[in-house]
Amino acid sequence: MAKHDLGNLEDIRLNLESWLREKLPGADQLTLGDLSFPEGNGESSVSLILKTMNKGVEQDFICRMVPLDSQIFSDHDLPLQYNLMKMAGENGIPVPPLLGYEADKTLVGSDFYVMGFVDGRIPTDNPPYAFGSWVTELSDDDRGIMWKNGLESIARVHAINLTDYDVSSIPTSADGESPVQWELNKFNALITDEIREKMAPVLRDAVDYLNKNMPVGGSRRLCWGDSRVGNIIWEDLKPNAVIDWEMAVIANPLQDVSWWYWIDYVNSVGFGVERLGGLPALSEIYDQWHLQTGLPIDDSDYYDLFALVRYAIILECKFYAMEKAGLGTIENFSVPFVDQQLKVCEEKLEG
């Protein structure tokens, strides 16, 4: 988690200490130590590690809040994220224990929620785990097991019966629209005139292709949204907690499956290193997911391109923000893969 400017951290600490004393039973003497940020993961929402002491007992929590300045998404629906984790937990998906959501924005500068700290290990984003981490130290067989277990958790998300819940606040396309319409609109909106001008021509072509060739049908299920190994806390090669639900949407779950593969691929091959041994090929991932869910894998080529374009747009927004801050110009390393997948889609369309 990248460090964020949150204002006066001491004021935030004191307010969170008071809040925890009210929420936890028998915690009138609880003390909260210095606040810290997790290292090596994520850059969107803010996470703070809360280390508490209460009557000689240490206990850690995580506070999630809205950044003062976001490079990508301006909308951070924290109550929705909180409720989605509650829903996931009720359906056998491992999530952190939830302590509470707070709507009062005066305490820390935004609304927030607090959850229990979950033991385990997280594959790093900065630098990507493929460059050397506890993941690279695993055997090929263990990495294959880890990826399979992760995909099983994703399939459980897609199996949730949404008729059991009020899902009116979860983003989704309107009836009669393509399942991908809402999500595509969201990323179209990120492409400002300044961003589009800096985009590689093939990326602009890919965006145009996606808008003109949206699949008409397809399943509509809850999608985790940011389905990648770095958003899972792992223990013994199994997910101990599925975290970071800010990109969740009701859409075709193929977009979760494609994201699971392509984020790993681009963050290894895109940087010039081979994918780690033991990881399944894209076709194997789709086959495994299909066997687990029984859902169709039609239009997977489209969603593969969509995954690459989504990631490329996110990178363009980050790089543009860095350039405006005087940190130089950075080449978008995902563009070559967009080019390759666009050709696959165009050839399939012509055939």
N, C-alpha and C positions, 0 to 999 in steps of 0.2 A: 504494500500500500504506500503510495507516494505521500510524503508529508504535505500538509495543507496549511495555509494561513487561516486560522480560525478566530483570530482576535486574541483576547486575553485568556490564556490557558488556565491561569490561576482562578479567575472568576468562574470558568467552566468547571474546573475541578471542584470548587466549593459547592456549586449548585448541584452537580451530579452526586456529591457526597450526601447532601441533604435529601435528594430524591431517593437515593438508595436506602437511606435510613427509614424513609416512609414506606418503601415498597417491600423491604425484606423483614420478615418477622424477627423480633428480638434484636434489631440492629440499631438501637438508639445510641450505641457507642461505636458504631462502625467508623473507620477512618479510610479515606481514599488517598493513595499515594500519588506520585507524579504521573501524569498522563503520558502515554507513549503510543507510537504508530507501529503496526506490523511492518516488517521489512520484506521487500522482494515481491510484492503482489499488488495488482490492481491499481487503478488510477481514477476511478469514477466517483463513487461515494466515499465518504470519510469513515474510517474505522478508528476507534480509540480503544486501547487496552486499559482496562480499569483494574488495578490491583488493590484489593481491599483487605483490611484486617478487622475482625470483629470478635472481641473476647478471646484473643489468642488464635483464632482460626483464620487462615488466609484463604481467600477466594477471588478468582479472576472472572471478569466479565468483558464483553465487547459492547461498545456503544456505536451505533451507526447513525450518522447525521448527514446533512446536506452540505456540500462545499460552498464556500462563499463565491467561488468562481469556477465554473465548469467549462472544460475545453470542448466537450462534445454535447452531451444531453443536458438540456436546461430543466427538464421535468424529473423530479425525484419523488416518486410517490411512496413514501416510507410506510404509511399504513397498509398499502397494498402489498408491499414486500413482506411486512410482518404477517399479514393474513395468509399470504401464499405459503409461507413457511409453516404456519399452523396447519393449513390444509394438507401440505405435503407430509407432515409428521403424522397426521391422522390416517394417512394411506401407506404407512410403512416405509416412507422415505426418510433416511436419517437426516435430522436437522438439529441445530443447537437448541437447548432448552430456552424458552422465551420468558423473559421476566416482565416486560411491559412496554407499551408504546406511550409516548408523551407528546401531546399536541401543542403544549405551551412552548412557543418559540422564543420566549424571553429568557429561558434558563441557559441555553447554550448557543443561541443565535439561529436555531432552526428547530423544527420538530425532530424527534429522535426515538429510537427504541434501543433497548438493552437486552442482551441475550447472554447465556452462560458461555464461558470459554470452553472450547472442545479440544481435548488432547489429540495429537496426531501431527502429521507432516503435510505440508502443502508444496506442490511443485512450483518453483519460482518462475515469475515472469521477467524479472529484472536482476540478472540476465536470464534468458530463456533456459529452462531446465536441460535442454538438449546439449548445452555447452559444458555441462558438468554439474551434477547435483546428486542427491540421494537416488533420483530416478535412474540416472546413468549407471549407478553402481549395482542396480538390480540385474539379475540374470535375464536373458531373453524370455525364458519361460515365465518368470515372475512378472515382467512387464506385460506380457500377453494376458496373464490372469488379471492384473490390475485394470487394464483397458476393458476387458470383458465385464468385470464387476462394475465398472463405471457406467458402461452402456446399459447394463441391467437396471441401474438406478434411473437412468434417463427413460427407459421403457416404462418404469413404474409411474413416472410423472405423466406419461402419455396415456396410461391406463386409468387415471383418476376419472371417476364418473362425475362430470360437472353438473349433472342434474341434481346432485345432492347438495349443491352450494349456490349461494348468491354470487354470480360471476359478473354482475352488471358493471363492476368497476375495472374488470380486466380488459385491456385493449383488444379489439378484434375488428375484422372487416364486417361491413353491413351485410345483411341478407341479400343475396343476389350478386354480391361482389366476389371476386376471387379470394380464396383464403389468404393470399399473400398481399392483398391490396393495402391493408392498414400498415403493415410493416414496411412495404415499399414506399408508401407515402411519407412515412417517418424519415426514411433515409433520403428520399428526394428533397425533403425540406432542409436537410443538412447541407445540401449543395448550394451554397450561396454563389452569386456571380463571381466573387473572388476565388472561391474554391474551384468552381467549374473551369475558370480560366487557367488554373494551375494543374488541373487533372491531365493525365496522359490521354491522347486521343482514343486509345483503345478502351480506356475506362469510361469515357463519355459514350462510346459505342455500346459498351456492355450495359450501361444504365438505360440507354434507349431500347436495347433488345429486351431487357427485363420488363420494361413498361409496356412494350408492344406485344409481348408473348406470355402474359400471365396465365397460368393454368386455370381453366374454368372450374374444375372440380377438385376433389381431394379431401382428405380427412381434416377435421377441425378438432384439435385437442389442446389441452394446456401445454404450452411450450415453456421450458425453463428459460430459454432465451440466450443465456451466456454459458452454454453447455460445453465446458472444457475442464481438463484435469486440474488446472490451476484454481478452479472454483470448488474444489472438493478437499475436505480434510480427510486424509487417509490414515488408516491403521491396519496393519497386517494385510496390505494389498486390497482392503475393502473400504468403501466410503464410510467415514465416521460422521460426516456432516456434509450436506449439499448446501452451499451458500451462494450469495450474490444473485438475487432474483430481480434486479432492477430492469432487466430486459424481457421479462416474462410477457407472454401474449397468448391469446387463443388463435391458433393458426394451424397450418399443415405441419405436423411434427417432423417432417423430413428436414425442415430447416434446423432443428436441433441436431439431427444425425449428421448432416453435412458440416455443421459448425464444429462438431466434436472431432471430425477428421481434419478439416482444412486449417483450423487454427494451429494444430500441432504441426501440420505439414509446412505451412508458410513460415512458422517460427523456427523451423529447423532448416529445411531445404532452401527457404528464402534467404537465409543467412549464410548459405554455403556449406552446411554440414548435413550429413545423411540422417534420415529418420533413424531413431533408435531401433535396434534389433528387437524382434519379437512383437512389434506392433502390427496389427492387422491391416491389410490393404483396404481401400475404400469399399470394394465390392463385398469383402468379408464382413465389414461393419454393417452394411445395409442388409446382408443376408441374416446376420445374427439378430438385428433389430426386428426384421420381418418375422422371424421365427418366434421371437418373444411377444410380439404385439399382434400378429396377424394382419397388420395394416399394410396397404399397398405401397410399393416403392416406385410407382409410376412418377414421372416428372423429376426423378432424382437429378438428372443432368441440369435442369433449370435451377433447382435448389443448391446444387454445387456452385453454379455461377453466382447465384444470389449470395451465398456465404462469402465467396471471395470478394464480391463487390461491396458488401456490407463492411467487411474488414478494411478494404482499401479506402472506403469513404471515412471510416473512423480514423485511419492513419492520416489521411489528407487533412482532416480537421486538427489532429494533434500537431502535425508538422507545420500547418499554417499558423497555429497559435505559437509554436516555438519560433518560427521565423519572425512573427510580429514582435516577439520578446527579444529579438536580436541574437538568437541562438543558432543562426545559420540555416541553410537550406538542406533538407534531407531527402534522398530519393525514396520513393515508395516501393519497397521491396516486394510487395504483393502483386504489382502490375503484370509481370510476366505470366503469372498463373491465371490472372484474369484473361489474358490474351489466349492462352492455351484452352481454357474452358469455354470461352466464347466461340472458338472455332469448333469445338465438339458440339455445342448447341446448334450452331448454324448448319453444320453438316447433317445433324439429325433432322433439323427442320426441312432441309432441302430433300432429304431422303424420304 
